[in-house]
Amino acid sequence: MDLSDVIARNAAFTPHKPAIRFQGRTLTYAAFAARIAAAACGLRTRLGVGRGDRVAILAANHPDYLVLLYACARLGAMLVPLNWRLAVAEQLFILGNADVKALVLEEAFAAVVAPLQAALPQARLVGIDWRPAGLSFDDLLDHAGDDVRDAAVDFSSPLLVVYTSGTTGRPKGAVLRQEALVWNAAMSQHMHGLTAADHVLTVLPLFHVGGLNIQTTPALQLGATVTLHARFAPDAALAALRDDMPTLVVLVPATIQAMIEHPHWPDADLASLRAVTTGSTVVPQPLIDVWTARAVPVLQVYGSTETCPIAIYTRMGGDLSRGNSTGLPGLFCEARIVDDAGRELPHGNAGEIVVRGRNLFTEYWRDAAASREALYDGWYHTGDIASRDGDGYFNVHERRNNIIISGGENIYPAEVERVLGEHPGVAEAAVIGRPDPRWQEVPVAYVVRRAGAPVTAADLTRHVGEQLARFKIPRDFIFVDDLPHNALGKVQHFRLRQMARDAAPT
């Protein structure tokens, strides 16, 4: 049995029930299951995709994104979701590192086609609603035939390779098995009181495990309905709350901020919502209060790409009175606070969060060293610092690895610093996060010029923009004579953050 069978079982129980609603169209569970089976057959017969192969997707949210996920599950293939906000150079690195057999993409992202064909000429191209190299996703469906499932494929088979940037400056692909989505869905069910009667509104991108797995795949695996938006837009989200009447939605702080700043917010119809779920960073209390003031509970979730992502959460009907607490360890995983030696700390002491459970990733794709560093004795070392109160509730304090979370996107300073260091006019650079009222944080770079180099902020903006996504470009470049280092020569980012606070207007 594999994850596609779960959709087929729902189709058997409720064939005519809406599974996915998208842009005025409805895909019933019967149609969804049939499309998954046809897509799997087309991938196998037209492209030769089989167990262990990687298939990438570069698209905004679309029903066929989810069709492809479950088709890969049936074949034992692995889906590689690509962040469409990344620069083409970043996307090419991921496609090459994953050695993809096929790329499914929308025409809006055709800029990657020519360089991909040059770098990976064996990779096949499949268009969603268009035909790059003469092949569309609908063409795959025309080759539906016999069941092409592999008898060796089951819930233990790897399904997702989700790339996340890290302290090395290069993205790493976290490998998630099908069973990770099963156990993650069980925790979502516990967290939200999720049932087949629910209606989930998905506005966050499916290339993030948050958009994909906090509510979307759990809802589909339980037989609920998902209304899918191609991209988040505050006016469309508010209209959906009124017209589609969803019961659950996941929002990050930046999307909440955009909604409450919209002129239609005061009159927004929230009557159908049982809860709003949020996370990705420490959530400012005012962004919680705007919902609770209108009788909508706010649930918080902590996790990462490596945890699928649900690991720690508050739950529907539980204690939501603890301010910014992100809750208790999930129903089917363990979480602890440990010191640098890995010893569990008493409640009230700050240390690193470690997580263990079958929702975890199994490895970083083709990166044994990084896998060993992150996974030790079955525990995933998150790098995040937190403490627990006397009742065991977690309070996250900071990201140990100096991560910047801007509008729900993770930015690792090491990645931006690597690119800055490649500019001939830069001797050294360090990147920190600066608080921002709209995005929570934005990156800021401290730069030491090479002797005699006339490099400017505009030069560096252009240089970074050629290699990294726009949201990773530092908002400010502060040129300094030197950077603070410790005795081992490592830049002390905490001193730069203090310098930024001291320089901020009061």
C-alpha positions as a printed NumPy array, in Angstrom:
array([[  0.   ,   0.   ,   0.   ],
       [  1.21 ,   3.513,  -0.807],
       [ -0.152,   7.028,  -0.31 ],
       [ -2.017,   7.032,  -3.624],
       [ -4.108,   4.16 ,  -2.265],
       [ -5.33 ,   6.452,   0.522],
       [ -6.793,   8.819,  -2.085],
       [ -8.305,   5.84 ,  -3.922],
       [ -9.925,   4.639,  -0.678],
       [-11.48 ,   8.058,  -0.152],
       [-12.73 ,   7.938,  -3.741],
       [-14.375,   4.589,  -3.012],
       [-16.111,   5.912,   0.116],
       [-17.144,   9.328,  -1.277],
       [-16.579,   9.409,  -5.056],
       [-18.581,  12.576,  -5.699],
       [-17.24 ,  14.618,  -2.801],
       [-15.082,  17.641,  -3.78 ],
       [-11.417,  16.922,  -3.126],
       [ -9.862,  20.076,  -4.636],
       [-11.455,  23.352,  -5.648],
       [ -9.391,  25.641,  -7.856],
       [-10.319,  28.729,  -9.864],
       [-13.995,  27.837, -10.083],
       [-13.387,  24.186, -10.958],
       [-13.945,  21.152,  -8.723],
       [-12.043,  17.879,  -8.775],
       [-14.018,  15.154,  -7.013],
       [-12.286,  12.344,  -5.161],
       [-13.183,   9.931,  -7.981],
       [-11.69 ,  12.284, -10.587],
       [ -8.664,  13.008,  -8.38 ],
       [ -7.901,   9.292,  -7.926],
       [ -8.361,   8.613, -11.654],
       [ -6.057,  11.503, -12.579],
       [ -3.39 ,  10.211, -10.181],
       [ -3.541,   6.728, -11.727],
       [ -3.396,   8.142, -15.263],
       [ -0.484,  10.459, -14.404],
       [  1.464,   7.578, -12.878],
       [  0.911,   5.529, -16.014],
       [  1.978,   8.419, -18.253],
       [  5.117,   9.104, -16.217],
       [  6.034,   5.456, -16.439],
       [  5.248,   4.77 , -20.108],
       [  6.19 ,   8.135, -21.661],
       [  9.117,   9.173, -19.456],
       [ 10.341,   5.914, -17.94 ],
       [  9.926,   7.203, -14.393],
       [ 10.191,   4.458, -11.813],
       [ 11.187,   3.672,  -8.265],
       [ 13.895,   5.996,  -6.977],
       [ 13.729,   8.49 ,  -9.861],
       [ 13.389,  12.203,  -9.109],
       [ 10.7  ,  14.348, -10.72 ],
       [ 10.828,  18.104, -10.061],
       [  7.987,  20.596, -10.229],
       [  8.254,  24.354, -10.729],
       [  4.775,  25.818, -10.527],
       [  2.424,  27.939,  -8.524],
       [ -0.217,  26.02 ,  -6.569],
       [ -2.274,  23.883,  -8.945],
       [ -4.312,  20.667,  -8.587],
       [ -1.78 ,  18.826, -10.743],
       [  0.881,  19.646,  -8.149],
       [ -0.973,  17.278,  -5.82 ],
       [ -1.763,  14.817,  -8.597],
       [  1.964,  14.589,  -9.302],
       [  2.789,  14.048,  -5.625],
       [  0.512,  11.025,  -5.345],
       [  1.491,   9.717,  -8.794],
       [  5.115,   9.701,  -7.616],
       [  3.983,   7.855,  -4.484],
       [  2.412,   5.149,  -6.659],
       [  5.601,   4.736,  -8.687],
       [  8.021,   4.966,  -5.781],
       [  9.506,   8.072,  -7.39 ],
       [ 10.517,  11.21 ,  -5.471],
       [  9.006,  14.642,  -6.015],
       [ 11.362,  17.627,  -5.838],
       [  9.315,  20.825,  -5.259],
       [ 11.096,  23.936,  -6.521],
       [ 10.665,  27.336,  -4.923],
       [  9.597,  29.631,  -7.762],
       [ 10.954,  32.623,  -5.832],
       [ 14.524,  31.369,  -6.235],
       [ 16.827,  32.686,  -8.924],
       [ 17.36 ,  30.46 , -11.957],
       [ 20.923,  29.733, -10.8  ],
       [ 19.572,  28.375,  -7.498],
       [ 16.96 ,  26.265,  -9.261],
       [ 19.593,  24.828, -11.589],
       [ 21.767,  23.828,  -8.634],
       [ 18.861,  21.899,  -7.09 ],
       [ 17.898,  20.245, -10.384],
       [ 21.494,  19.18 , -10.95 ],
       [ 22.056,  18.028,  -7.376],
       [ 18.868,  15.944,  -7.462],
       [ 19.739,  14.669, -10.966],
       [ 16.096,  14.889, -11.971],
       [ 14.64 ,  12.695, -14.681],
       [ 11.862,  15.15 , -15.49 ],
       [ 10.767,  18.696, -14.701],
       [  7.086,  19.618, -14.68 ],
       [  6.639,  23.385, -14.944],
       [  4.335,  26.25 , -15.793],
       [  5.121,  28.555, -18.702],
       [  5.622,  31.478, -16.309],
       [  8.889,  29.829, -15.231],
       [ 10.205,  29.023, -18.706],
       [ 13.417,  30.976, -18.017],
       [ 14.882,  27.807, -16.521],
       [ 14.291,  25.695, -19.657],
       [ 17.248,  26.675, -21.841],
       [ 19.908,  26.508, -19.099],
       [ 18.431,  23.227, -17.846],
       [ 18.593,  21.681, -21.314],
       [ 22.235,  22.717, -21.511],
       [ 23.115,  21.44 , -18.021],
       [ 20.907,  18.31 , -17.92 ],
       [ 20.063,  17.413, -21.534],
       [ 18.629,  14.043, -20.462],
       [ 15.943,  15.642, -18.252],
       [ 12.488,  15.616, -19.855],
       [ 10.223,  18.679, -19.766],
       [  6.482,  18.533, -19.11 ],
       [  4.297,  21.637, -19.155],
       [  1.266,  22.433, -17.04 ],
       [ -1.172,  24.008, -19.535],
       [  1.554,  24.332, -22.222],
       [  3.922,  22.094, -24.196],
       [  7.657,  22.654, -23.722],
       [  9.489,  20.227, -25.992],
       [  6.065,  19.098, -27.197],
       [  4.794,  17.473, -23.992],
       [  2.14 ,  18.654, -21.549],
       [  0.86 ,  17.137, -18.333],
       [ -2.441,  16.361, -20.057],
       [ -0.491,  14.405, -22.693],
       [  0.712,  12.094, -19.925],
       [ -2.885,  11.415, -18.963],
       [ -3.675,  10.233, -22.486],
       [ -1.435,   7.234, -21.881],
       [ -3.483,   5.829, -19.037],
       [ -3.565,   2.068, -19.102],
       [ -2.632,  -0.789, -16.832],
       [ -1.742,  -0.242, -13.198],
       [  1.977,   0.57 , -13.144],
       [  2.548,   0.394,  -9.416],
       [  5.717,  -1.282,  -8.135],
       [  5.16 ,  -4.097,  -5.619],
       [  8.26 ,  -2.991,  -3.704],
       [  6.77 ,   0.473,  -3.031],
       [  5.11 ,   1.085,   0.321],
       [  4.952,   3.678,   3.095],
       [  8.672,   3.198,   3.78 ],
       [  9.563,   4.445,   0.278],
       [ 11.054,   7.948,  -0.067],
       [  8.619,  10.432,  -1.602],
       [  9.852,  14.01 ,  -1.22 ],
       [ 13.239,  15.689,  -1.602],
       [ 12.648,  19.186,  -0.246],
       [ 15.593,  21.546,  -0.48 ],
       [ 16.407,  23.893,   2.349],
       [ 19.345,  26.278,   2.541],
       [ 21.789,  25.804,   5.373],
       [ 24.896,  26.963,   7.151],
       [ 27.151,  25.624,   4.38 ],
       [ 25.74 ,  28.156,   1.92 ],
       [ 24.324,  25.509,  -0.439],
       [ 20.812,  24.006,  -0.348],
       [ 20.41 ,  20.509,   1.084],
       [ 17.643,  18.115,   0.047],
       [ 15.752,  16.656,   3.015],
       [ 14.406,  13.208,   2.059],
       [ 10.957,  12.425,   3.479],
       [  9.408,   8.979,   3.275],
       [  5.737,   8.375,   2.546],
       [  5.277,   7.348,   6.166],
       [  6.463,  10.789,   7.282],
       [  3.367,  12.235,   5.596],
       [  1.198,   9.58 ,   7.237],
       [  2.383,  10.362,  10.771],
       [  2.448,  14.099,  10.06 ],
       [ -1.206,  13.85 ,   8.964],
       [ -2.088,  11.982,  12.165],
       [ -0.613,  14.855,  14.187],
       [ -2.459,  17.424,  12.066],
       [ -5.657,  15.525,  12.78 ],
       [ -4.893,  15.682,  16.517],
       [ -3.844,  19.336,  16.366],
       [ -6.841,  20.639,  14.418],
       [ -9.498,  18.092,  15.312],
       [ -9.41 ,  17.56 ,  11.547],
       [-12.148,  15.389,  10.002],
       [-13.556,  14.615,   6.57 ],
       [-16.145,  17.331,   7.213],
       [-13.489,  20.077,   7.211],
       [-12.759,  22.478,   4.382],
       [ -9.169,  23.721,   4.197],
       [ -8.15 ,  26.936,   2.44 ],
       [ -4.567,  26.647,   1.13 ],
       [ -2.919,  29.934,   0.167],
       [  0.686,  29.198,   1.163],
       [  2.941,  27.729,  -1.553],
       [  3.047,  23.962,  -1.904],
       [  6.82 ,  24.062,  -2.452],
       [  7.09 ,  24.565,   1.325],
       [  6.245,  21.678,   3.615],
       [  4.116,  24.15 ,   5.58 ],
       [  1.786,  24.818,   2.666],
       [  1.89 ,  21.187,   1.585],
       [  1.714,  19.249,   4.827],
       [  0.326,  21.22 ,   7.766],
       [ -3.239,  20.968,   6.474],
       [ -3.353,  20.218,   2.718],
       [ -2.18 ,  16.604,   2.453],
       [ -3.668,  15.696,   5.866],
       [ -7.054,  16.982,   4.644],
       [ -6.858,  14.993,   1.401],
       [ -5.753,  11.858,   3.207],
       [ -8.761,  12.155,   5.542],
       [-11.254,  12.828,   2.745],
       [-11.8  ,  16.539,   3.453],
       [-12.044,  19.329,   0.856],
       [ -9.21 ,  21.702,  -0.09 ],
       [ -9.705,  25.051,  -1.801],
       [ -6.421,  25.907,  -3.483],
       [ -5.201,  29.391,  -4.442],
       [ -2.41 ,  29.674,  -6.993],
       [ -0.678,  32.303,  -4.851],
       [ -1.508,  34.273,  -1.759],
       [ -3.286,  37.575,  -2.329],
       [ -4.964,  39.268,   0.636],
       [ -8.089,  40.311,  -1.266],
       [ -8.581,  36.811,  -2.692],
       [ -7.991,  35.209,   0.711],
       [-10.546,  37.486,   2.38 ],
       [-13.052,  36.807,  -0.398],
       [-12.532,  33.059,   0.018],
       [-13.235,  33.288,   3.744],
       [-16.56 ,  34.898,   2.852],
       [-17.586,  32.929,  -0.231],
       [-16.034,  29.467,   0.181],
       [-16.527,  29.285,   3.955],
       [-13.435,  27.225,   4.875],
       [-13.104,  25.863,   8.389],
       [ -9.283,  25.94 ,   8.596],
       [ -6.407,  27.941,   7.114],
       [ -2.635,  28.207,   7.634],
       [ -1.083,  31.671,   7.52 ],
       [  2.396,  32.97 ,   8.343],
       [  2.863,  36.33 ,  10.097],
       [  3.551,  38.185,   6.826],
       [  0.305,  36.97 ,   5.245],
       [ -1.664,  37.811,   8.401],
       [ -0.166,  41.307,   8.322],
       [ -1.146,  41.748,   4.682],
       [ -4.721,  40.658,   5.411],
       [ -5.262,  42.93 ,   8.407],
       [ -3.848,  45.899,   6.474],
       [ -6.347,  45.316,   3.648],
       [ -9.271,  47.755,   3.579],
       [-11.759,  44.846,   3.614],
       [-10.398,  43.388,   6.86 ],
       [-12.781,  45.238,   9.221],
       [-15.757,  43.717,   7.368],
       [-14.21 ,  40.28 ,   6.768],
       [-16.56 ,  37.357,   7.287],
       [-14.777,  34.89 ,   9.585],
       [-17.836,  32.98 ,  10.729],
       [-16.878,  29.657,   9.104],
       [-13.361,  29.465,  10.588],
       [-12.79 ,  26.995,  13.406],
       [ -9.161,  28.095,  13.745],
       [ -6.193,  29.821,  12.12 ],
       [ -2.84 ,  28.019,  12.298],
       [  0.41 ,  29.962,  12.199],
       [  4.117,  29.566,  12.829],
       [  7.433,  29.626,  10.91 ],
       [  8.822,  32.134,  13.418],
       [  7.974,  33.655,  16.78 ],
       [  4.539,  35.136,  16.114],
       [  4.002,  38.697,  17.406],
       [  1.176,  38.775,  19.936],
       [ -0.768,  41.507,  18.062],
       [ -1.085,  39.152,  15.07 ],
       [ -2.706,  36.601,  17.349],
       [ -4.932,  39.136,  19.084],
       [ -6.564,  40.307,  15.834],
       [ -8.085,  36.836,  15.406],
       [ -8.949,  36.049,  18.997],
       [-10.663,  39.425,  19.299],
       [-13.047,  38.114,  16.632],
       [-13.533,  34.744,  18.335],
       [-11.202,  32.772,  16.02 ],
       [ -8.731,  30.561,  17.941],
       [ -5.087,  30.719,  16.824],
       [ -3.057,  27.495,  16.862],
       [  0.729,  27.599,  16.734],
       [  2.975,  24.986,  15.173],
       [  6.74 ,  24.519,  15.332],
       [  8.727,  22.415,  12.932],
       [ 10.943,  22.478,   9.875],
       [ 11.389,  20.901,   6.484],
       [ 13.157,  18.04 ,   8.232],
       [ 10.127,  17.301,  10.465],
       [  7.589,  17.297,   7.581],
       [  6.933,  19.888,   9.36 ],
       [  4.675,  19.207,  12.375],
       [  6.647,  18.564,  15.575],
       [  5.356,  20.799,  18.411],
       [  1.967,  22.499,  18.534],
       [ -0.967,  23.865,  20.437],
       [ -4.219,  22.127,  19.647],
       [ -7.887,  22.812,  19.137],
       [ -9.604,  22.663,  22.497],
       [ -6.285,  22.792,  24.351],
       [ -4.593,  25.487,  26.411],
       [ -4.114,  28.543,  24.172],
       [ -3.496,  30.966,  27.031],
       [  0.303,  30.77 ,  27.219],
       [  1.167,  33.735,  25.027],
       [  3.836,  32.856,  22.5  ],
       [  4.223,  29.227,  23.563],
       [  4.358,  26.964,  20.53 ],
       [  2.859,  24.096,  22.529],
       [  3.705,  20.5  ,  23.389],
       [  5.45 ,  17.717,  21.44 ],
       [  3.171,  16.204,  18.82 ],
       [  1.137,  13.088,  19.489],
       [  3.474,  10.825,  17.491],
       [  6.918,  12.368,  18.008],
       [  9.224,  13.297,  20.856],
       [ 10.919,  16.643,  21.497],
       [ 13.46 ,  17.59 ,  24.137],
       [ 15.635,  20.507,  25.199],
       [ 19.293,  19.483,  25.448],
       [ 22.665,  21.047,  26.257],
       [ 25.723,  20.999,  23.998],
       [ 26.547,  17.469,  25.166],
       [ 23.072,  16.205,  24.271],
       [ 21.888,  15.9  ,  27.868],
       [ 18.237,  16.738,  28.512],
       [ 17.856,  19.944,  30.506],
       [ 15.418,  20.588,  33.354],
       [ 12.366,  22.693,  32.62 ],
       [ 13.12 ,  26.41 ,  32.66 ],
       [ 16.592,  26.022,  31.118],
       [ 17.318,  27.119,  27.548],
       [ 18.919,  24.68 ,  25.143],
       [ 18.641,  23.135,  21.693],
       [ 15.421,  21.512,  20.489],
       [ 15.884,  17.908,  19.327],
       [ 13.104,  15.84 ,  17.769],
       [ 12.614,  12.103,  17.233],
       [  9.818,  10.338,  15.382],
       [  8.699,   8.681,  12.157],
       [  7.729,  12.084,  10.747],
       [ 11.431,  12.941,  10.399],
       [ 13.502,  13.078,   7.235],
       [ 15.864,  10.154,   6.763],
       [ 18.859,  11.948,   5.246],
       [ 20.039,  14.909,   3.237],
       [ 20.212,  13.861,  -0.401],
       [ 23.755,  12.767,  -1.259],
       [ 25.216,  14.573,   1.766],
       [ 26.302,  12.009,   4.322],
       [ 28.322,  14.499,   6.39 ],
       [ 25.394,  16.893,   6.832],
       [ 23.086,  13.945,   7.591],
       [ 25.398,  12.694,  10.354],
       [ 25.631,  16.166,  11.841],
       [ 21.856,  16.691,  11.926],
       [ 20.723,  13.158,  12.837],
       [ 22.421,  11.669,  15.864],
       [ 21.211,   8.546,  17.661],
       [ 17.801,   8.951,  16.035],
       [ 17.356,  12.567,  17.123],
       [ 17.199,  15.488,  14.72 ],
       [ 19.182,  18.436,  16.074],
       [ 17.248,  21.485,  14.947],
       [ 19.738,  24.181,  15.92 ],
       [ 16.904,  26.159,  17.53 ],
       [ 17.026,  27.379,  21.121],
       [ 14.022,  27.028,  23.41 ],
       [ 12.97 ,  26.345,  26.984],
       [ 10.017,  24.523,  28.554],
       [  7.797,  25.751,  31.347],
       [  6.793,  23.659,  34.335],
       [  4.008,  21.975,  32.351],
       [  6.29 ,  21.086,  29.46 ],
       [  5.151,  23.774,  26.999],
       [  7.875,  24.959,  24.614],
       [  8.907,  28.575,  24.146],
       [ 11.222,  29.118,  21.161],
       [ 13.799,  31.848,  21.765],
       [ 15.999,  31.999,  18.689],
       [ 17.417,  30.189,  15.718],
       [ 20.819,  28.924,  16.783],
       [ 22.157,  28.869,  13.239],
       [ 21.506,  32.586,  12.718],
       [ 18.614,  31.945,  10.36 ],
       [ 16.61 ,  34.93 ,   9.108],
       [ 12.891,  34.374,   8.558],
       [ 11.477,  36.99 ,   6.209],
       [  7.832,  36.772,   5.225],
       [  7.807,  33.052,   5.989],
       [ 10.904,  32.352,   3.853],
       [ 14.105,  31.058,   5.449],
       [ 17.284,  32.958,   4.623],
       [ 20.588,  31.502,   5.768],
       [ 23.276,  34.197,   6.115],
       [ 25.976,  31.734,   5.022],
       [ 24.376,  31.45 ,   1.595],
       [ 24.242,  35.223,   1.043],
       [ 27.736,  35.623,   2.524],
       [ 29.087,  33.023,   0.089],
       [ 27.717,  34.931,  -2.892],
       [ 28.959,  38.286,  -1.569],
       [ 32.396,  36.769,  -1.026],
       [ 32.568,  35.841,  -4.706],
       [ 32.472,  39.521,  -5.736],
       [ 36.003,  40.717,  -6.582],
       [ 35.501,  43.919,  -4.604],
       [ 34.528,  42.196,  -1.339],
       [ 37.141,  41.101,   1.189],
       [ 34.662,  39.839,   3.774],
       [ 30.938,  40.02 ,   4.444],
       [ 28.505,  39.095,   7.195],
       [ 24.712,  39.065,   7.034],
       [ 22.231,  39.467,   9.894],
       [ 18.486,  39.92 ,  10.213],
       [ 16.968,  43.286,  11.056],
       [ 13.459,  43.56 ,  12.494],
       [ 10.896,  44.758,   9.965],
       [  7.27 ,  45.686,  10.633],
       [  5.994,  43.999,   7.451],
       [  8.271,  40.996,   6.919],
       [  9.309,  40.36 ,  10.563],
       [ 12.964,  40.391,   9.452],
       [ 14.987,  41.483,   6.434],
       [ 18.653,  40.719,   5.653],
       [ 21.313,  43.383,   6.129],
       [ 24.959,  42.962,   5.047],
       [ 28.113,  44.296,   6.676],
       [ 30.819,  44.441,   4.025],
       [ 34.591,  44.981,   4.103],
       [ 35.833,  46.203,   0.722],
       [ 39.077,  44.98 ,  -0.797],
       [ 41.772,  47.644,  -0.757],
       [ 41.12 ,  50.15 ,  -3.513],
       [ 37.916,  48.509,  -4.679],
       [ 35.184,  51.061,  -5.453],
       [ 32.331,  48.58 ,  -4.965],
       [ 28.94 ,  50.117,  -4.14 ],
       [ 25.656,  48.918,  -2.673],
       [ 24.146,  48.982,  -6.175],
       [ 26.958,  46.726,  -7.443],
       [ 26.335,  44.2  ,  -4.686],
       [ 22.562,  44.312,  -5.102],
       [ 22.985,  43.448,  -8.762],
       [ 25.576,  40.747,  -8.004],
       [ 23.446,  38.973,  -5.394],
       [ 20.309,  39.312,  -7.53 ],
       [ 21.994,  37.438, -10.379],
       [ 22.477,  34.36 ,  -8.204],
       [ 19.905,  34.39 ,  -5.417],
       [ 16.211,  35.025,  -4.994],
       [ 15.112,  38.62 ,  -4.619],
       [ 13.98 ,  38.141,  -1.011],
       [ 17.555,  37.126,  -0.104],
       [ 19.092,  40.391,  -1.355],
       [ 20.191,  42.506,   1.637],
       [ 18.058,  45.585,   2.142],
       [ 21.102,  47.556,   3.275],
       [ 24.842,  47.256,   2.721],
       [ 26.876,  48.74 ,   5.534],
       [ 30.525,  49.207,   4.596],
       [ 32.951,  48.812,   7.509],
       [ 36.714,  48.617,   7.966],
       [ 36.556,  45.236,   9.668],
       [ 34.158,  42.729,  11.236],
       [ 34.183,  41.452,  14.837],
       [ 35.793,  38.005,  15.138],
       [ 36.308,  35.538,  17.962],
       [ 39.644,  33.939,  18.837],
       [ 39.172,  31.338,  16.123],
       [ 38.511,  33.954,  13.463],
       [ 34.761,  33.34 ,  13.231],
       [ 32.572,  36.383,  12.646],
       [ 30.531,  37.243,  15.742],
       [ 27.104,  37.872,  14.282],
       [ 25.656,  38.674,  17.685],
       [ 27.95 ,  41.723,  17.907],
       [ 26.726,  42.914,  14.537],
       [ 23.127,  42.556,  15.718],
       [ 24.016,  44.645,  18.759],
       [ 25.628,  47.264,  16.474],
       [ 22.434,  47.347,  14.426],
       [ 20.298,  47.819,  17.54 ],
       [ 22.566,  50.61 ,  18.774],
       [ 22.342,  52.373,  15.406],
       [ 18.554,  52.069,  15.163],
       [ 16.586,  55.299,  15.686],
       [ 14.851,  55.531,  19.062]])
